Amino acid sequence: MASPILDNAPIPTLTKSVTEESILQFESCGILDRQNIHNNHELAAQRLGTSYTLASGRMSITFASEALRRFFGPEVFNHSGSVNLKFLRPVKDGDTITVSGSVIQQDPVDSGTQVTVMVQCQNQNGDTTAVGQGSAIVP
């Protein structure tokens, strides 16, 4: 991000398709030996009353992080970036999640400017699945 960031500047939107295969692949990276609502249909039905497994919130965090990394640039976001989301609705197989957001605050800090972005994730129906903030220090 070479040029100054404007207040209310939108981040580029990022759209991701969620499939059962991508959910299982994602879960296999973190939970190798434990059955849960993200990788076992019977447990999801028993605990949640659903007929499907759910994507973990960490998938949405990964999507939001990718969008912010594209906005700030990898050198900035990988060294000073963070994201914090509140999960509002389940994400499941067949959903398409779009991450969007815009700059809401800029504060001077010792090493540059801390830029804060409001972030939201929406499914293909326009339902908000997660909201939160991300930030990075731009030198």
PyMOL CGO cylinders between C-alpha atoms (Angstrom):
from pymol import cmd
from pymol.cgo import CYLINDER

trace = [
    CYLINDER, 0.00, 0.00, 0.00, 2.20, 2.82, -1.29, 0.3, 1, 1, 1, 1, 1, 1,
    CYLINDER, 2.20, 2.82, -1.29, -0.31, 5.67, -1.45, 0.3, 1, 1, 1, 1, 1, 1,
    CYLINDER, -0.31, 5.67, -1.45, -2.09, 7.21, 1.55, 0.3, 1, 1, 1, 1, 1, 1,
    CYLINDER, -2.09, 7.21, 1.55, -5.27, 5.47, 2.67, 0.3, 1, 1, 1, 1, 1, 1,
    CYLINDER, -5.27, 5.47, 2.67, -8.42, 7.53, 2.53, 0.3, 1, 1, 1, 1, 1, 1,
    CYLINDER, -8.42, 7.53, 2.53, -11.09, 7.46, 5.24, 0.3, 1, 1, 1, 1, 1, 1,
    CYLINDER, -11.09, 7.46, 5.24, -14.02, 5.25, 4.18, 0.3, 1, 1, 1, 1, 1, 1,
    CYLINDER, -14.02, 5.25, 4.18, -11.82, 3.63, 1.50, 0.3, 1, 1, 1, 1, 1, 1,
    CYLINDER, -11.82, 3.63, 1.50, -13.36, 0.26, 0.61, 0.3, 1, 1, 1, 1, 1, 1,
    CYLINDER, -13.36, 0.26, 0.61, -11.28, -2.88, 0.70, 0.3, 1, 1, 1, 1, 1, 1,
    CYLINDER, -11.28, -2.88, 0.70, -11.48, -5.03, -2.44, 0.3, 1, 1, 1, 1, 1, 1,
    CYLINDER, -11.48, -5.03, -2.44, -14.22, -7.62, -2.03, 0.3, 1, 1, 1, 1, 1, 1,
    CYLINDER, -14.22, -7.62, -2.03, -13.22, -11.25, -1.82, 0.3, 1, 1, 1, 1, 1, 1,
    CYLINDER, -13.22, -11.25, -1.82, -15.59, -14.11, -2.64, 0.3, 1, 1, 1, 1, 1, 1,
    CYLINDER, -15.59, -14.11, -2.64, -15.06, -17.72, -1.59, 0.3, 1, 1, 1, 1, 1, 1,
    CYLINDER, -15.06, -17.72, -1.59, -17.11, -20.83, -2.28, 0.3, 1, 1, 1, 1, 1, 1,
    CYLINDER, -17.11, -20.83, -2.28, -17.54, -23.16, 0.66, 0.3, 1, 1, 1, 1, 1, 1,
    CYLINDER, -17.54, -23.16, 0.66, -17.86, -26.87, -0.05, 0.3, 1, 1, 1, 1, 1, 1,
    CYLINDER, -17.86, -26.87, -0.05, -17.95, -29.88, 2.21, 0.3, 1, 1, 1, 1, 1, 1,
    CYLINDER, -17.95, -29.88, 2.21, -14.56, -30.79, 0.77, 0.3, 1, 1, 1, 1, 1, 1,
    CYLINDER, -14.56, -30.79, 0.77, -13.08, -27.38, 1.68, 0.3, 1, 1, 1, 1, 1, 1,
    CYLINDER, -13.08, -27.38, 1.68, -14.59, -27.59, 5.19, 0.3, 1, 1, 1, 1, 1, 1,
    CYLINDER, -14.59, -27.59, 5.19, -13.08, -31.05, 5.76, 0.3, 1, 1, 1, 1, 1, 1,
    CYLINDER, -13.08, -31.05, 5.76, -9.73, -30.00, 4.31, 0.3, 1, 1, 1, 1, 1, 1,
    CYLINDER, -9.73, -30.00, 4.31, -9.64, -26.91, 6.52, 0.3, 1, 1, 1, 1, 1, 1,
    CYLINDER, -9.64, -26.91, 6.52, -10.59, -28.89, 9.62, 0.3, 1, 1, 1, 1, 1, 1,
    CYLINDER, -10.59, -28.89, 9.62, -8.00, -31.57, 8.91, 0.3, 1, 1, 1, 1, 1, 1,
    CYLINDER, -8.00, -31.57, 8.91, -5.27, -28.94, 9.31, 0.3, 1, 1, 1, 1, 1, 1,
    CYLINDER, -5.27, -28.94, 9.31, -6.18, -28.14, 12.90, 0.3, 1, 1, 1, 1, 1, 1,
    CYLINDER, -6.18, -28.14, 12.90, -8.15, -31.01, 14.37, 0.3, 1, 1, 1, 1, 1, 1,
    CYLINDER, -8.15, -31.01, 14.37, -6.68, -34.29, 13.26, 0.3, 1, 1, 1, 1, 1, 1,
    CYLINDER, -6.68, -34.29, 13.26, -8.24, -36.80, 15.60, 0.3, 1, 1, 1, 1, 1, 1,
    CYLINDER, -8.24, -36.80, 15.60, -11.37, -35.30, 17.13, 0.3, 1, 1, 1, 1, 1, 1,
    CYLINDER, -11.37, -35.30, 17.13, -14.87, -35.59, 15.68, 0.3, 1, 1, 1, 1, 1, 1,
    CYLINDER, -14.87, -35.59, 15.68, -16.93, -32.40, 15.94, 0.3, 1, 1, 1, 1, 1, 1,
    CYLINDER, -16.93, -32.40, 15.94, -19.76, -30.40, 14.30, 0.3, 1, 1, 1, 1, 1, 1,
    CYLINDER, -19.76, -30.40, 14.30, -17.36, -29.34, 11.53, 0.3, 1, 1, 1, 1, 1, 1,
    CYLINDER, -17.36, -29.34, 11.53, -16.40, -32.81, 10.32, 0.3, 1, 1, 1, 1, 1, 1,
    CYLINDER, -16.40, -32.81, 10.32, -19.13, -35.22, 11.48, 0.3, 1, 1, 1, 1, 1, 1,
    CYLINDER, -19.13, -35.22, 11.48, -22.73, -35.10, 10.20, 0.3, 1, 1, 1, 1, 1, 1,
    CYLINDER, -22.73, -35.10, 10.20, -24.12, -37.16, 13.10, 0.3, 1, 1, 1, 1, 1, 1,
    CYLINDER, -24.12, -37.16, 13.10, -22.59, -34.90, 15.74, 0.3, 1, 1, 1, 1, 1, 1,
    CYLINDER, -22.59, -34.90, 15.74, -23.84, -31.80, 13.91, 0.3, 1, 1, 1, 1, 1, 1,
    CYLINDER, -23.84, -31.80, 13.91, -27.35, -33.29, 13.80, 0.3, 1, 1, 1, 1, 1, 1,
    CYLINDER, -27.35, -33.29, 13.80, -27.20, -34.34, 17.46, 0.3, 1, 1, 1, 1, 1, 1,
    CYLINDER, -27.20, -34.34, 17.46, -25.80, -31.07, 18.82, 0.3, 1, 1, 1, 1, 1, 1,
    CYLINDER, -25.80, -31.07, 18.82, -27.31, -28.52, 16.45, 0.3, 1, 1, 1, 1, 1, 1,
    CYLINDER, -27.31, -28.52, 16.45, -30.25, -30.24, 14.82, 0.3, 1, 1, 1, 1, 1, 1,
    CYLINDER, -30.25, -30.24, 14.82, -28.80, -29.63, 11.34, 0.3, 1, 1, 1, 1, 1, 1,
    CYLINDER, -28.80, -29.63, 11.34, -28.53, -32.01, 8.43, 0.3, 1, 1, 1, 1, 1, 1,
    CYLINDER, -28.53, -32.01, 8.43, -25.08, -30.67, 7.52, 0.3, 1, 1, 1, 1, 1, 1,
    CYLINDER, -25.08, -30.67, 7.52, -21.70, -29.90, 9.02, 0.3, 1, 1, 1, 1, 1, 1,
    CYLINDER, -21.70, -29.90, 9.02, -20.74, -26.27, 9.62, 0.3, 1, 1, 1, 1, 1, 1,
    CYLINDER, -20.74, -26.27, 9.62, -17.66, -24.40, 8.53, 0.3, 1, 1, 1, 1, 1, 1,
    CYLINDER, -17.66, -24.40, 8.53, -15.72, -23.26, 11.57, 0.3, 1, 1, 1, 1, 1, 1,
    CYLINDER, -15.72, -23.26, 11.57, -15.48, -19.55, 12.28, 0.3, 1, 1, 1, 1, 1, 1,
    CYLINDER, -15.48, -19.55, 12.28, -11.77, -19.85, 11.58, 0.3, 1, 1, 1, 1, 1, 1,
    CYLINDER, -11.77, -19.85, 11.58, -12.61, -20.21, 7.89, 0.3, 1, 1, 1, 1, 1, 1,
    CYLINDER, -12.61, -20.21, 7.89, -14.30, -16.80, 7.91, 0.3, 1, 1, 1, 1, 1, 1,
    CYLINDER, -14.30, -16.80, 7.91, -11.31, -15.34, 9.75, 0.3, 1, 1, 1, 1, 1, 1,
    CYLINDER, -11.31, -15.34, 9.75, -9.07, -16.79, 7.03, 0.3, 1, 1, 1, 1, 1, 1,
    CYLINDER, -9.07, -16.79, 7.03, -11.23, -15.21, 4.32, 0.3, 1, 1, 1, 1, 1, 1,
    CYLINDER, -11.23, -15.21, 4.32, -11.22, -11.82, 6.09, 0.3, 1, 1, 1, 1, 1, 1,
    CYLINDER, -11.22, -11.82, 6.09, -7.45, -12.04, 6.60, 0.3, 1, 1, 1, 1, 1, 1,
    CYLINDER, -7.45, -12.04, 6.60, -6.94, -12.71, 2.90, 0.3, 1, 1, 1, 1, 1, 1,
    CYLINDER, -6.94, -12.71, 2.90, -9.06, -9.66, 1.98, 0.3, 1, 1, 1, 1, 1, 1,
    CYLINDER, -9.06, -9.66, 1.98, -7.11, -7.47, 4.42, 0.3, 1, 1, 1, 1, 1, 1,
    CYLINDER, -7.11, -7.47, 4.42, -3.77, -8.85, 3.20, 0.3, 1, 1, 1, 1, 1, 1,
    CYLINDER, -3.77, -8.85, 3.20, -4.75, -7.85, -0.35, 0.3, 1, 1, 1, 1, 1, 1,
    CYLINDER, -4.75, -7.85, -0.35, -5.80, -4.38, 0.84, 0.3, 1, 1, 1, 1, 1, 1,
    CYLINDER, -5.80, -4.38, 0.84, -2.77, -3.59, 3.01, 0.3, 1, 1, 1, 1, 1, 1,
    CYLINDER, -2.77, -3.59, 3.01, -0.26, -5.69, 1.07, 0.3, 1, 1, 1, 1, 1, 1,
    CYLINDER, -0.26, -5.69, 1.07, 1.41, -8.81, 2.48, 0.3, 1, 1, 1, 1, 1, 1,
    CYLINDER, 1.41, -8.81, 2.48, 4.46, -6.99, 3.87, 0.3, 1, 1, 1, 1, 1, 1,
    CYLINDER, 4.46, -6.99, 3.87, 2.27, -4.74, 6.02, 0.3, 1, 1, 1, 1, 1, 1,
    CYLINDER, 2.27, -4.74, 6.02, -0.47, -7.20, 7.02, 0.3, 1, 1, 1, 1, 1, 1,
    CYLINDER, -0.47, -7.20, 7.02, 1.83, -10.16, 7.69, 0.3, 1, 1, 1, 1, 1, 1,
    CYLINDER, 1.83, -10.16, 7.69, 3.88, -8.06, 10.13, 0.3, 1, 1, 1, 1, 1, 1,
    CYLINDER, 3.88, -8.06, 10.13, 1.27, -5.96, 11.92, 0.3, 1, 1, 1, 1, 1, 1,
    CYLINDER, 1.27, -5.96, 11.92, -2.18, -7.12, 10.85, 0.3, 1, 1, 1, 1, 1, 1,
    CYLINDER, -2.18, -7.12, 10.85, -4.99, -8.54, 12.94, 0.3, 1, 1, 1, 1, 1, 1,
    CYLINDER, -4.99, -8.54, 12.94, -8.63, -9.44, 12.48, 0.3, 1, 1, 1, 1, 1, 1,
    CYLINDER, -8.63, -9.44, 12.48, -11.40, -10.05, 15.00, 0.3, 1, 1, 1, 1, 1, 1,
    CYLINDER, -11.40, -10.05, 15.00, -14.84, -11.28, 13.96, 0.3, 1, 1, 1, 1, 1, 1,
    CYLINDER, -14.84, -11.28, 13.96, -18.14, -11.98, 15.69, 0.3, 1, 1, 1, 1, 1, 1,
    CYLINDER, -18.14, -11.98, 15.69, -19.99, -14.89, 14.07, 0.3, 1, 1, 1, 1, 1, 1,
    CYLINDER, -19.99, -14.89, 14.07, -23.68, -14.25, 13.45, 0.3, 1, 1, 1, 1, 1, 1,
    CYLINDER, -23.68, -14.25, 13.45, -24.90, -17.14, 11.25, 0.3, 1, 1, 1, 1, 1, 1,
    CYLINDER, -24.90, -17.14, 11.25, -23.60, -20.54, 10.28, 0.3, 1, 1, 1, 1, 1, 1,
    CYLINDER, -23.60, -20.54, 10.28, -21.64, -21.08, 7.09, 0.3, 1, 1, 1, 1, 1, 1,
    CYLINDER, -21.64, -21.08, 7.09, -22.18, -24.42, 5.37, 0.3, 1, 1, 1, 1, 1, 1,
    CYLINDER, -22.18, -24.42, 5.37, -21.54, -26.46, 2.26, 0.3, 1, 1, 1, 1, 1, 1,
    CYLINDER, -21.54, -26.46, 2.26, -22.86, -24.61, -0.78, 0.3, 1, 1, 1, 1, 1, 1,
    CYLINDER, -22.86, -24.61, -0.78, -22.50, -21.12, 0.67, 0.3, 1, 1, 1, 1, 1, 1,
    CYLINDER, -22.50, -21.12, 0.67, -20.62, -18.40, -1.16, 0.3, 1, 1, 1, 1, 1, 1,
    CYLINDER, -20.62, -18.40, -1.16, -19.08, -15.94, 1.27, 0.3, 1, 1, 1, 1, 1, 1,
    CYLINDER, -19.08, -15.94, 1.27, -18.18, -12.39, 0.23, 0.3, 1, 1, 1, 1, 1, 1,
    CYLINDER, -18.18, -12.39, 0.23, -15.90, -10.32, 2.44, 0.3, 1, 1, 1, 1, 1, 1,
    CYLINDER, -15.90, -10.32, 2.44, -16.18, -6.54, 2.20, 0.3, 1, 1, 1, 1, 1, 1,
    CYLINDER, -16.18, -6.54, 2.20, -15.34, -3.57, 4.35, 0.3, 1, 1, 1, 1, 1, 1,
    CYLINDER, -15.34, -3.57, 4.35, -14.03, -0.04, 4.56, 0.3, 1, 1, 1, 1, 1, 1,
    CYLINDER, -14.03, -0.04, 4.56, -11.62, 2.08, 6.55, 0.3, 1, 1, 1, 1, 1, 1,
    CYLINDER, -11.62, 2.08, 6.55, -13.25, 3.47, 9.69, 0.3, 1, 1, 1, 1, 1, 1,
    CYLINDER, -13.25, 3.47, 9.69, -10.33, 4.91, 11.64, 0.3, 1, 1, 1, 1, 1, 1,
    CYLINDER, -10.33, 4.91, 11.64, -6.70, 5.99, 11.35, 0.3, 1, 1, 1, 1, 1, 1,
    CYLINDER, -6.70, 5.99, 11.35, -4.50, 6.70, 14.34, 0.3, 1, 1, 1, 1, 1, 1,
    CYLINDER, -4.50, 6.70, 14.34, -0.87, 7.77, 14.43, 0.3, 1, 1, 1, 1, 1, 1,
    CYLINDER, -0.87, 7.77, 14.43, 1.43, 5.34, 16.24, 0.3, 1, 1, 1, 1, 1, 1,
    CYLINDER, 1.43, 5.34, 16.24, 5.21, 5.27, 16.73, 0.3, 1, 1, 1, 1, 1, 1,
    CYLINDER, 5.21, 5.27, 16.73, 5.85, 3.17, 13.64, 0.3, 1, 1, 1, 1, 1, 1,
    CYLINDER, 5.85, 3.17, 13.64, 3.29, 4.73, 11.27, 0.3, 1, 1, 1, 1, 1, 1,
    CYLINDER, 3.29, 4.73, 11.27, -0.49, 4.83, 11.14, 0.3, 1, 1, 1, 1, 1, 1,
    CYLINDER, -0.49, 4.83, 11.14, -2.77, 2.18, 12.56, 0.3, 1, 1, 1, 1, 1, 1,
    CYLINDER, -2.77, 2.18, 12.56, -5.56, 1.78, 10.02, 0.3, 1, 1, 1, 1, 1, 1,
    CYLINDER, -5.56, 1.78, 10.02, -8.75, 0.07, 11.23, 0.3, 1, 1, 1, 1, 1, 1,
    CYLINDER, -8.75, 0.07, 11.23, -11.20, -1.49, 8.80, 0.3, 1, 1, 1, 1, 1, 1,
    CYLINDER, -11.20, -1.49, 8.80, -14.78, -2.59, 9.49, 0.3, 1, 1, 1, 1, 1, 1,
    CYLINDER, -14.78, -2.59, 9.49, -15.19, -6.04, 7.92, 0.3, 1, 1, 1, 1, 1, 1,
    CYLINDER, -15.19, -6.04, 7.92, -18.27, -8.08, 7.13, 0.3, 1, 1, 1, 1, 1, 1,
    CYLINDER, -18.27, -8.08, 7.13, -18.90, -11.49, 5.59, 0.3, 1, 1, 1, 1, 1, 1,
    CYLINDER, -18.90, -11.49, 5.59, -22.14, -12.15, 3.73, 0.3, 1, 1, 1, 1, 1, 1,
    CYLINDER, -22.14, -12.15, 3.73, -23.52, -15.29, 2.15, 0.3, 1, 1, 1, 1, 1, 1,
    CYLINDER, -23.52, -15.29, 2.15, -25.08, -15.59, -1.31, 0.3, 1, 1, 1, 1, 1, 1,
    CYLINDER, -25.08, -15.59, -1.31, -28.48, -14.59, 0.12, 0.3, 1, 1, 1, 1, 1, 1,
    CYLINDER, -28.48, -14.59, 0.12, -27.13, -11.30, 1.49, 0.3, 1, 1, 1, 1, 1, 1,
    CYLINDER, -27.13, -11.30, 1.49, -27.25, -12.59, 5.08, 0.3, 1, 1, 1, 1, 1, 1,
    CYLINDER, -27.25, -12.59, 5.08, -24.41, -11.28, 7.23, 0.3, 1, 1, 1, 1, 1, 1,
    CYLINDER, -24.41, -11.28, 7.23, -22.53, -14.27, 8.65, 0.3, 1, 1, 1, 1, 1, 1,
    CYLINDER, -22.53, -14.27, 8.65, -19.79, -12.36, 10.52, 0.3, 1, 1, 1, 1, 1, 1,
    CYLINDER, -19.79, -12.36, 10.52, -18.80, -8.79, 11.37, 0.3, 1, 1, 1, 1, 1, 1,
    CYLINDER, -18.80, -8.79, 11.37, -15.76, -7.28, 12.98, 0.3, 1, 1, 1, 1, 1, 1,
    CYLINDER, -15.76, -7.28, 12.98, -12.63, -5.27, 12.53, 0.3, 1, 1, 1, 1, 1, 1,
    CYLINDER, -12.63, -5.27, 12.53, -9.22, -5.71, 11.09, 0.3, 1, 1, 1, 1, 1, 1,
    CYLINDER, -9.22, -5.71, 11.09, -6.22, -3.45, 11.34, 0.3, 1, 1, 1, 1, 1, 1,
    CYLINDER, -6.22, -3.45, 11.34, -2.61, -3.01, 10.40, 0.3, 1, 1, 1, 1, 1, 1,
    CYLINDER, -2.61, -3.01, 10.40, 0.12, -0.47, 11.00, 0.3, 1, 1, 1, 1, 1, 1,
    CYLINDER, 0.12, -0.47, 11.00, 1.02, 1.25, 7.75, 0.3, 1, 1, 1, 1, 1, 1,
    CYLINDER, 1.02, 1.25, 7.75, 4.56, 2.68, 7.86, 0.3, 1, 1, 1, 1, 1, 1,
]
cmd.load_cgo(trace, "trace")
